[in-house]
Amino acid sequence: MTEKKRLIDERYRFHDPVQLADDIDLHKISTRGLNVDFGEKRAIQNVDIDIPECEVTALIGPSGCGKSTFLRCLNRTNEIIPDTRITGDVWIDGVDIYREHTDLEALRAKVGMVAQKPNPFPKSVYDNVAYGVRLHGRAASRQDLDEVVETSLRRAGLWNDIKDRLKDAGTNLSGGEQQRLCIARAIAIEPEILLMDEPCSALDPLSTARIEDLIDELRERYTIVIVTHNLQQAARISQRTAFFHLGHLVEVGDTQEMFINPRMERTADYITGRFG
């Protein structure tokens, strides 16, 4: 067994044998020639990107340029949209996630998702966090479950605020607290990747600042890919930035370098506000 295959076998939780992409480096996420069509409309075209482990990669670009579509390719949720066609390759830890017989439940446990608007379940705070843990059988006892709930809320920076309100409905929390609850729910099942689709767009500036601080802390444990329209936010929280325009990946690279000295004219025009 090669060292690469040993690493992937240890990290990936699929039950069937994996097919490795031996011709690529072991990035956390890689795509090659990725296309997505919704009916007759091509949403993203020929996207090649490598996303490193335990960094924040920000996806920027005008509305409708393909950022969220690309994000949903990484946990295969575009497929729930009728008349969708996806071609090309997506690898996580060198594993082709679009191969036949992929365990989607295992994939989505590995790749957590935080939506644009806070969407807590109509359950208690405790049951919101515990939901996925119970669903995936990740806790052997109530004590184990209690520990997972507390640990997840602590990682989400929420435990001290609501430790005495665990029986309250998650929908009764403030907007910022609800979003951190959703992050706690996502990380409770120990994913390796967090996808965030405009997680601060519905929040006030103070709540946004707390979420940004949290993202910076979480990247020590998770690979984070975030869609944002806020260029200042991308500059503050990400290590790498990918600029999408009209379904194409125009440029990707070090965030500071891209904002100071972009290689492509379209990137410079967008960052300086000439369009978008």
QUIBELCOR-V332706 format. One record per pair of residues at least 6 apart in sequence whose ideal C-beta (glycine too) atoms are under 6 Angstrom apart, sorted by sequence separation. I is the first residue (numbers start at 1). J is the second residue. D is the distance in Angstrom with one decimal. If there is no record, write none. Layout:
I;J;D  I;J;D
This chain:
24;30;5.4  51;57;5.1  61;67;5.5  72;78;4.5  78;84;5.4  133;139;5.1  139;145;4.0  153;159;4.1  228;234;5.3  262;268;4.7  269;275;5.8  270;276;5.0  36;43;4.6  90;97;5.3  121;128;5.3  234;241;5.5  243;250;4.8  36;44;4.9  59;67;4.3  90;98;5.9  120;128;5.3  200;208;4.2  243;251;4.9  139;148;5.8  35;45;5.5  97;107;5.8  242;252;4.1  170;181;5.3  200;211;5.2  251;263;5.8  33;46;5.6  34;47;4.3  251;264;4.7  241;255;4.5  250;264;5.4  5;20;6.0  130;145;5.6  133;148;5.3  240;255;5.9  31;47;5.5  32;48;5.3  239;255;6.0  250;266;5.2  251;267;4.7  73;90;5.8  238;255;4.8  241;258;5.0  250;267;5.8  31;49;5.4  130;149;5.6  30;50;4.9  129;149;4.6  245;266;5.7  4;26;5.8  29;51;3.9  44;66;3.9  158;180;4.6  215;237;5.3  27;50;4.3  28;51;5.7  43;66;5.3  126;149;5.7  129;152;5.2  156;180;4.6  235;259;5.3  243;267;4.9  28;53;4.1  44;69;5.4  212;237;5.2  43;69;4.5  44;70;5.5  109;136;5.5  156;183;4.7  176;203;5.4  156;184;3.7  175;203;5.5  194;222;4.8  198;227;5.6  193;223;4.7  194;224;4.8  195;225;5.3  196;226;4.2  197;227;4.8  153;184;5.0  176;207;2.7  152;184;4.3  155;187;5.8  36;69;5.3  75;108;5.3  152;187;5.5  75;111;4.2  152;188;4.1  74;111;5.9  125;162;5.8  75;113;5.9  126;166;4.3  148;188;5.6  125;166;5.0  128;170;4.4  124;167;5.1  125;168;5.9  39;83;4.6  125;170;5.1  38;84;5.7  37;85;4.4  122;171;5.9  36;86;5.3  120;170;3.4  120;171;5.5  138;189;5.9  35;87;4.8  35;88;5.4  128;181;5.8  136;189;5.5  34;88;3.8  33;88;3.9  129;184;5.1  133;188;5.2  129;185;5.3  132;188;5.7  133;189;6.0  32;89;4.6  118;175;5.9  128;185;5.3  132;189;4.3  157;214;5.1  120;178;5.2  31;90;5.0  129;188;5.1  118;178;3.5  30;91;4.6  118;179;4.4  120;181;5.4  29;92;5.6  118;182;5.6  26;94;5.4  114;182;5.5  114;183;5.6  21;91;5.0  114;186;5.5  21;94;5.2  20;94;5.1  112;186;3.7  18;95;4.8  19;96;5.6  112;191;3.8  19;99;5.7  109;189;5.2  12;93;5.5  110;191;5.6  116;197;5.0  11;93;5.2  110;192;5.5  111;193;4.6  112;194;5.0  113;195;4.8  114;196;4.6  115;197;5.9  116;198;4.2  12;95;5.4  8;93;5.0  16;101;5.6  114;199;5.1  116;201;5.6  117;202;5.0  8;94;5.3  14;103;5.1  14;106;5.3  13;106;5.0  74;195;6.0  71;195;5.2  71;197;5.8  68;197;5.5  71;227;5.6  68;227;5.6  67;227;4.6  56;219;5.2  54;219;5.8  56;224;4.6  57;225;5.0  58;226;5.4  59;227;4.8  54;223;5.9  53;223;5.2  58;228;5.7  60;234;5.3  58;234;3.8  67;244;5.2  66;244;5.0  65;244;4.4  58;238;3.7  65;245;5.3  56;237;5.5  66;247;4.5  56;238;4.3  61;243;5.7  56;239;5.7  57;240;4.6  58;241;4.8  59;242;5.2  60;243;5.5  61;244;3.7  55;239;4.3  61;245;5.4  28;223;4.7  45;247;4.9  47;249;4.7  44;247;4.7  45;248;5.8  49;252;5.6  43;247;5.8  42;247;6.0  62;276;4.4
